[in-house]
Amino acid sequence: MDFQHQDNRIAMFDGSEEAGFISYVENGDVLTVDHTEVSPEISGQGMGKELVGKMVEHARNEGKSIDPQCPYAKKVIDDTEEFQDVLVK
């Protein structure tokens, strides 16, 4: 899978097909994650978690925090201790 970051979203591509994305709204030092989606063909294969991981990596690189309003992203971050350092305090 290839990942592309553009216009407040990180998209995942399988070849030329978009297979999923995570989107956010930037407000100062906070990135509010509002949606995570993967195509039904790859659902259940950990690709959503990988997208959340890419979002966490982006937040760290930018020195920002994440406010996970998307229920899926919130669950992944809550369940993954190494992602919790970017949670908005």
N, C-alpha and C positions, 0 to 999 in steps of 0.2 A: 504494500500500500504506500502511496505517496501522499504527502500532506502539503496543502497550500494555505497560507495565511493571507487573507485579503478582506478589507472592508468589515472589520469586526466579526470575522468568522474564520474558523479553521475547518477546511474541507478535506476529506479523505477521498482519494481517487484509486480505483482499481482499473489501471490502464487509463482510458479517457473518460470512463464513467464515474460520476460522483457517487460514492458509496455511503457517505454520511457527512455530518457536519456538527459543529458546536458553535453557537453564536453568543455574543455578549454585547453589552452596552458599556462604554467607557465613561466614567465620571470621576475625573481627577485621578486619584491613586487607587480607585476601586473599579474592578471589572465585574459587572453583574452578569453572570451567565444566565441566559433566559431560555435556551433550548438546546437539546442534544438529540440527534436523530441518526439512525443507521438504517440502511435498506434491509427489508425483510430477509433477503438472501443471506446476509451475514449476521443477522441477529443471533445473539447467544454465543458468539465467538470471541468476546472480549474486546471488540472493536470500539464500543462505546466508552469503555474504561480507557482505552488507548487515546481516544479523543480528549477525554477529561485530563489525562496525563499531559497531553500536548498543551492544553490550556494552562495547567499548573506550571509547566515549563516556561510558557510565555510570560505568565505573571511574575515568576521569579526573575527572568531575564530583564523585565521592565521595572522591577522593584515595586510591584503593585500587589494588592490584595484581591481576593475573589469573594464575591457575595453570590453563592450558588442559589439562585431562585428557581432554577430548573430542578425538579425533584430527583431526577436521575443523577445529575451532577452532584447534588447535595449528598445523596446516598453513597456515591462512589468516594467522595472526599471524606465523609464521616467514617467510612469503612476502611480507608487506606491511610494509616498513620503518617506515612511519609509525604502525603499531600496536605496535611492539616496546617503546615507552617504558613500557607498562603491565605488561610481563611481570614476574612475581615474580623477585626476584634471588636 
